[in-house]
């Protein structure tokens, strides 16, 4: 518990106090944000704002986790290290994309398939490593079962050892690529993705903490207990990311002094995907990340409708946050209202998680 508080507090202060220093460094490196030529005209004033701010809260969150463990004299766990692997790996893909954009001063960096390829490499590594490191109870960080609030009866391994592993890896790939790209799509207004992700990390902090309190290893197999490896440490790393993003949001709100870039949005998406898989709440992510689903869905619907109707559009512009901007909503209004939506989804997700536990009693 104390490690959780230390990690969250340290990462918060790291991002809050050091972001101005990083802003000056990024300005000297000329890491300025290019703007979409087809985007809202009001965004032109944002051209040149320092980007790649994800480097700040990702590094701060990772350092904070190890500080919390060091202070408490505890060993890092495989589960938390896998979250770090996913966040840093996905963030690296985003960093390459951001770096190419700033060097070329164009809104297009890595091609879409190149991003997907990078995300797949990280997802496959995560899945294979997650099946290792069994504890004394035989639990590995990841499970080959599909899960909602806990593992469902269906196990990929019933299809055979080879086919089961292959399909499980594909399942992880789908979760990782969908989540990282969904957060990336949401990151289009000052503070939007950061604020929404704070709610998501808060959800996994609560879930990890509750799973630790109701873990089968400590409750002697009571009804409703959870068979999850290292749940408290998952809460610790979730707290570290929550604090890091919250400190960054202080400088990222409108008018943003720095953007997280694809480095940050993909890093956040990777961390959230990893937390969902490791807490065995994969399908519940549809609720916890509800705003991200809406944002991505708006892009998919727009493209399908555009092709089917040969040029017509559902929204004035996608993702949907730009639609409301073009309808005359102030950027701050869109962001705050979308935060409310994100918060309501998270409340519903955590409520459903707790409700399922009550039904087990």
LINNORQUI-V333929 format. One record per residue. N is the residue number from 1. SS is DSSP state (hx for helix, st for strand, lp for the rest). PSI is psi in whole degrees, 0 to 359 (NA if undefined). OMEGA is omega in whole degrees, -180 to 180 (NA if undefined). Layout:
n->N ss->SS psi->PSI omega->OMEGA
n->N ss->SS psi->PSI omega->OMEGA
This chain:
n->1 ss->lp psi->315 omega->-179
n->2 ss->hx psi->323 omega->177
n->3 ss->hx psi->324 omega->178
n->4 ss->hx psi->314 omega->-180
n->5 ss->hx psi->319 omega->180
n->6 ss->hx psi->314 omega->-178
n->7 ss->hx psi->314 omega->180
n->8 ss->hx psi->316 omega->-179
n->9 ss->hx psi->318 omega->-179
n->10 ss->hx psi->314 omega->-178
n->11 ss->hx psi->325 omega->176
n->12 ss->hx psi->310 omega->-179
n->13 ss->hx psi->323 omega->179
n->14 ss->hx psi->308 omega->-179
n->15 ss->hx psi->318 omega->-176
n->16 ss->hx psi->317 omega->-174
n->17 ss->hx psi->330 omega->-174
n->18 ss->hx psi->346 omega->-179
n->19 ss->hx psi->317 omega->178
n->20 ss->hx psi->324 omega->177
n->21 ss->hx psi->316 omega->179
n->22 ss->hx psi->324 omega->178
n->23 ss->hx psi->315 omega->180
n->24 ss->hx psi->319 omega->179
n->25 ss->hx psi->315 omega->-179
n->26 ss->hx psi->325 omega->177
n->27 ss->hx psi->318 omega->178
n->28 ss->hx psi->325 omega->178
n->29 ss->lp psi->353 omega->-179
n->30 ss->lp psi->42 omega->176
n->31 ss->lp psi->68 omega->-178
n->32 ss->st psi->148 omega->-176
n->33 ss->lp psi->122 omega->170
n->34 ss->lp psi->156 omega->-176
n->35 ss->lp psi->142 omega->177
n->36 ss->lp psi->131 omega->180
n->37 ss->lp psi->336 omega->-179
n->38 ss->lp psi->9 omega->-179
n->39 ss->lp psi->177 omega->177
n->40 ss->lp psi->136 omega->-176
n->41 ss->hx psi->332 omega->-180
n->42 ss->hx psi->341 omega->-178
n->43 ss->hx psi->353 omega->-179
n->44 ss->hx psi->329 omega->-179
n->45 ss->hx psi->347 omega->-179
n->46 ss->hx psi->350 omega->-178
n->47 ss->lp psi->131 omega->178
n->48 ss->lp psi->353 omega->176
n->49 ss->lp psi->134 omega->-179
n->50 ss->st psi->140 omega->179
n->51 ss->lp psi->190 omega->-175
n->52 ss->lp psi->26 omega->179
n->53 ss->lp psi->346 omega->176
n->54 ss->hx psi->333 omega->177
n->55 ss->hx psi->329 omega->-177
n->56 ss->hx psi->302 omega->-174
n->57 ss->hx psi->337 omega->175
n->58 ss->hx psi->312 omega->179
n->59 ss->hx psi->318 omega->180
n->60 ss->hx psi->320 omega->-180
n->61 ss->hx psi->319 omega->179
n->62 ss->hx psi->313 omega->179
n->63 ss->hx psi->318 omega->-178
n->64 ss->hx psi->320 omega->179
n->65 ss->hx psi->312 omega->-178
n->66 ss->hx psi->328 omega->176
n->67 ss->hx psi->314 omega->179
n->68 ss->hx psi->318 omega->-180
n->69 ss->hx psi->321 omega->-179
n->70 ss->hx psi->314 omega->-179
n->71 ss->hx psi->321 omega->-178
n->72 ss->lp psi->358 omega->179
n->73 ss->lp psi->31 omega->-178
n->74 ss->lp psi->155 omega->178
n->75 ss->lp psi->139 omega->173
n->76 ss->lp psi->146 omega->-179
n->77 ss->lp psi->155 omega->178
n->78 ss->hx psi->324 omega->-177
n->79 ss->hx psi->312 omega->179
n->80 ss->hx psi->323 omega->179
n->81 ss->hx psi->328 omega->177
n->82 ss->hx psi->324 omega->175
n->83 ss->hx psi->317 omega->179
n->84 ss->hx psi->316 omega->178
n->85 ss->hx psi->314 omega->-177
n->86 ss->hx psi->315 omega->-178
n->87 ss->hx psi->314 omega->-179
n->88 ss->hx psi->319 omega->-180
n->89 ss->hx psi->311 omega->178
n->90 ss->hx psi->322 omega->177
n->91 ss->hx psi->326 omega->178
n->92 ss->hx psi->319 omega->176
n->93 ss->hx psi->316 omega->178
n->94 ss->hx psi->323 omega->180
n->95 ss->hx psi->317 omega->178
n->96 ss->hx psi->318 omega->178
n->97 ss->hx psi->312 omega->179
n->98 ss->hx psi->317 omega->-177
n->99 ss->hx psi->318 omega->178
n->100 ss->hx psi->321 omega->179
n->101 ss->hx psi->315 omega->-177
n->102 ss->hx psi->326 omega->179
n->103 ss->hx psi->320 omega->-177
n->104 ss->hx psi->346 omega->-175
n->105 ss->lp psi->47 omega->175
n->106 ss->lp psi->153 omega->-178
n->107 ss->lp psi->356 omega->178
n->108 ss->lp psi->124 omega->178
n->109 ss->lp psi->251 omega->175
n->110 ss->lp psi->144 omega->175
n->111 ss->lp psi->158 omega->-178
n->112 ss->hx psi->316 omega->-178
n->113 ss->hx psi->331 omega->176
n->114 ss->hx psi->320 omega->176
n->115 ss->hx psi->313 omega->-180
n->116 ss->hx psi->318 omega->-180
n->117 ss->hx psi->317 omega->178
n->118 ss->hx psi->317 omega->179
n->119 ss->hx psi->322 omega->180
n->120 ss->hx psi->319 omega->179
n->121 ss->hx psi->315 omega->179
n->122 ss->hx psi->317 omega->-178
n->123 ss->hx psi->317 omega->-180
n->124 ss->hx psi->317 omega->178
n->125 ss->hx psi->316 omega->179
n->126 ss->hx psi->313 omega->-177
n->127 ss->hx psi->315 omega->-178
n->128 ss->hx psi->319 omega->179
n->129 ss->hx psi->326 omega->-179
n->130 ss->hx psi->339 omega->178
n->131 ss->lp psi->358 omega->178
n->132 ss->lp psi->187 omega->172
n->133 ss->lp psi->49 omega->176
n->134 ss->lp psi->142 omega->178
n->135 ss->lp psi->190 omega->-176
n->136 ss->lp psi->334 omega->180
n->137 ss->lp psi->1 omega->179
n->138 ss->lp psi->7 omega->-180
n->139 ss->lp psi->129 omega->172
n->140 ss->lp psi->162 omega->-179
n->141 ss->lp psi->320 omega->179
n->142 ss->lp psi->158 omega->178
n->143 ss->lp psi->147 omega->178
n->144 ss->lp psi->4 omega->174
n->145 ss->st psi->150 omega->167
n->146 ss->st psi->143 omega->-175
n->147 ss->st psi->156 omega->171
n->148 ss->lp psi->286 omega->176
n->149 ss->lp psi->340 omega->177
n->150 ss->lp psi->179 omega->-179
n->151 ss->st psi->136 omega->172
n->152 ss->st psi->166 omega->-179
n->153 ss->st psi->330 omega->-174
n->154 ss->st psi->128 omega->179
n->155 ss->st psi->127 omega->179
n->156 ss->hx psi->332 omega->-174
n->157 ss->hx psi->348 omega->177
n->158 ss->hx psi->344 omega->179
n->159 ss->hx psi->359 omega->-177
n->160 ss->lp psi->154 omega->-175
n->161 ss->hx psi->318 omega->-178
n->162 ss->hx psi->307 omega->-180
n->163 ss->hx psi->322 omega->-180
n->164 ss->hx psi->314 omega->180
n->165 ss->hx psi->317 omega->-179
n->166 ss->hx psi->313 omega->-179
n->167 ss->hx psi->325 omega->176
n->168 ss->hx psi->317 omega->179
n->169 ss->hx psi->318 omega->178
n->170 ss->hx psi->319 omega->178
n->171 ss->hx psi->315 omega->178
n->172 ss->hx psi->319 omega->178
n->173 ss->hx psi->317 omega->180
n->174 ss->hx psi->314 omega->-179
n->175 ss->hx psi->315 omega->-176
n->176 ss->hx psi->310 omega->-178
n->177 ss->hx psi->321 omega->180
n->178 ss->hx psi->316 omega->-176
n->179 ss->hx psi->315 omega->-179
n->180 ss->hx psi->319 omega->180
n->181 ss->hx psi->329 omega->178
n->182 ss->hx psi->316 omega->177
n->183 ss->hx psi->322 omega->179
n->184 ss->hx psi->318 omega->178
n->185 ss->hx psi->324 omega->-178
n->186 ss->hx psi->335 omega->-177
n->187 ss->lp psi->77 omega->-180
n->188 ss->lp psi->352 omega->178
n->189 ss->lp psi->155 omega->-177
n->190 ss->lp psi->117 omega->175
n->191 ss->lp psi->356 omega->-174
n->192 ss->hx psi->304 omega->-178
n->193 ss->hx psi->323 omega->-180
n->194 ss->hx psi->311 omega->-180
n->195 ss->hx psi->317 omega->-180
n->196 ss->hx psi->322 omega->-178
n->197 ss->hx psi->332 omega->176
n->198 ss->hx psi->317 omega->177
n->199 ss->hx psi->316 omega->-178
n->200 ss->hx psi->315 omega->179
n->201 ss->hx psi->325 omega->176
n->202 ss->hx psi->321 omega->178
n->203 ss->hx psi->316 omega->-178
n->204 ss->hx psi->335 omega->171
n->205 ss->hx psi->312 omega->-180
n->206 ss->hx psi->315 omega->-178
n->207 ss->hx psi->313 omega->179
n->208 ss->hx psi->318 omega->180
n->209 ss->hx psi->316 omega->-179
n->210 ss->hx psi->320 omega->178
n->211 ss->hx psi->327 omega->177
n->212 ss->hx psi->318 omega->180
n->213 ss->hx psi->331 omega->-177
n->214 ss->lp psi->32 omega->-178
n->215 ss->st psi->139 omega->-177
n->216 ss->hx psi->330 omega->-178
n->217 ss->hx psi->331 omega->-177
n->218 ss->hx psi->346 omega->-179
n->219 ss->hx psi->12 omega->178
n->220 ss->lp psi->39 omega->174
n->221 ss->lp psi->29 omega->178
n->222 ss->lp psi->159 omega->-180
n->223 ss->lp psi->133 omega->178
n->224 ss->lp psi->4 omega->-180
n->225 ss->lp psi->162 omega->-174
n->226 ss->st psi->133 omega->175
n->227 ss->lp psi->80 omega->-179
n->228 ss->lp psi->136 omega->179
n->229 ss->lp psi->134 omega->172
n->230 ss->lp psi->45 omega->-177
n->231 ss->hx psi->322 omega->-180
n->232 ss->hx psi->324 omega->179
n->233 ss->hx psi->331 omega->174
n->234 ss->hx psi->325 omega->175
n->235 ss->hx psi->323 omega->180
n->236 ss->hx psi->312 omega->-179
n->237 ss->hx psi->328 omega->175
n->238 ss->hx psi->319 omega->178
n->239 ss->hx psi->322 omega->179
n->240 ss->hx psi->316 omega->178
n->241 ss->hx psi->322 omega->178
n->242 ss->hx psi->311 omega->180
n->243 ss->hx psi->318 omega->-179
n->244 ss->hx psi->316 omega->-180
n->245 ss->hx psi->323 omega->179
n->246 ss->hx psi->317 omega->178
n->247 ss->hx psi->322 omega->178
n->248 ss->hx psi->324 omega->-178
n->249 ss->hx psi->331 omega->177
n->250 ss->hx psi->323 omega->-177
n->251 ss->hx psi->351 omega->-174
n->252 ss->hx psi->351 omega->179
n->253 ss->lp psi->161 omega->-176
n->254 ss->lp psi->130 omega->-5
n->255 ss->lp psi->125 omega->-174
n->256 ss->lp psi->134 omega->174
n->257 ss->lp psi->347 omega->177
n->258 ss->lp psi->148 omega->176
n->259 ss->lp psi->151 omega->177
n->260 ss->lp psi->334 omega->-178
n->261 ss->hx psi->180 omega->176
n->262 ss->hx psi->334 omega->176
n->263 ss->hx psi->312 omega->-178
n->264 ss->hx psi->314 omega->-176
n->265 ss->hx psi->319 omega->179
n->266 ss->hx psi->325 omega->176
n->267 ss->hx psi->316 omega->177
n->268 ss->hx psi->313 omega->180
n->269 ss->hx psi->319 omega->178
n->270 ss->hx psi->318 omega->180
n->271 ss->hx psi->317 omega->-180
n->272 ss->hx psi->318 omega->178
n->273 ss->hx psi->316 omega->179
n->274 ss->hx psi->317 omega->179
n->275 ss->hx psi->321 omega->179
n->276 ss->hx psi->316 omega->-178
n->277 ss->hx psi->317 omega->-174
n->278 ss->hx psi->335 omega->176
n->279 ss->lp psi->3 omega->180
n->280 ss->lp psi->45 omega->178
n->281 ss->lp psi->45 omega->-171
n->282 ss->lp psi->310 omega->-178
n->283 ss->lp psi->331 omega->176
n->284 ss->lp psi->338 omega->177
n->285 ss->hx psi->334 omega->178
n->286 ss->hx psi->328 omega->176
n->287 ss->hx psi->311 omega->-178
n->288 ss->hx psi->324 omega->178
n->289 ss->lp psi->33 omega->-175
n->290 ss->hx psi->318 omega->180
n->291 ss->hx psi->320 omega->179
n->292 ss->hx psi->324 omega->178
n->293 ss->hx psi->316 omega->179
n->294 ss->hx psi->315 omega->-179
n->295 ss->hx psi->312 omega->180
n->296 ss->hx psi->319 omega->179
n->297 ss->hx psi->325 omega->179
n->298 ss->hx psi->324 omega->178
n->299 ss->hx psi->315 omega->-179
n->300 ss->hx psi->313 omega->179
n->301 ss->hx psi->318 omega->-179
n->302 ss->hx psi->315 omega->-178
n->303 ss->hx psi->317 omega->179
n->304 ss->hx psi->313 omega->-178
n->305 ss->hx psi->321 omega->180
n->306 ss->hx psi->318 omega->-179
n->307 ss->hx psi->319 omega->-178
n->308 ss->hx psi->319 omega->-177
n->309 ss->lp psi->3 omega->178
n->310 ss->lp psi->54 omega->171
n->311 ss->lp psi->352 omega->180
n->312 ss->lp psi->157 omega->-177
n->313 ss->lp psi->147 omega->173
n->314 ss->lp psi->314 omega->-177
n->315 ss->lp psi->154 omega->176
n->316 ss->lp psi->326 omega->176
n->317 ss->lp psi->146 omega->175
n->318 ss->lp psi->154 omega->1
n->319 ss->lp psi->168 omega->-168
n->320 ss->hx psi->337 omega->179
n->321 ss->hx psi->329 omega->177
n->322 ss->hx psi->331 omega->177
n->323 ss->hx psi->314 omega->-179
n->324 ss->hx psi->328 omega->173
n->325 ss->hx psi->313 omega->-178
n->326 ss->hx psi->342 omega->175
n->327 ss->lp psi->357 omega->175
n->328 ss->lp psi->0 omega->177
n->329 ss->lp psi->139 omega->174
n->330 ss->lp psi->149 omega->-178
n->331 ss->hx psi->316 omega->-180
n->332 ss->hx psi->322 omega->179
n->333 ss->hx psi->315 omega->179
n->334 ss->hx psi->313 omega->-176
n->335 ss->hx psi->310 omega->-177
n->336 ss->hx psi->317 omega->179
n->337 ss->hx psi->325 omega->177
n->338 ss->hx psi->326 omega->173
n->339 ss->hx psi->317 omega->179
n->340 ss->hx psi->316 omega->178
n->341 ss->hx psi->315 omega->179
n->342 ss->hx psi->317 omega->180
n->343 ss->hx psi->320 omega->179
n->344 ss->hx psi->320 omega->177
n->345 ss->hx psi->317 omega->-179
n->346 ss->hx psi->318 omega->176
n->347 ss->hx psi->317 omega->178
n->348 ss->hx psi->319 omega->-179
n->349 ss->hx psi->312 omega->179
n->350 ss->hx psi->323 omega->177
n->351 ss->hx psi->318 omega->178
n->352 ss->hx psi->320 omega->178
n->353 ss->hx psi->313 omega->180
n->354 ss->hx psi->321 omega->179
n->355 ss->hx psi->321 omega->179
n->356 ss->hx psi->323 omega->178
n->357 ss->hx psi->319 omega->179
n->358 ss->hx psi->323 omega->-180
n->359 ss->hx psi->338 omega->180
n->360 ss->hx psi->345 omega->-175
n->361 ss->lp psi->NA omega->NA
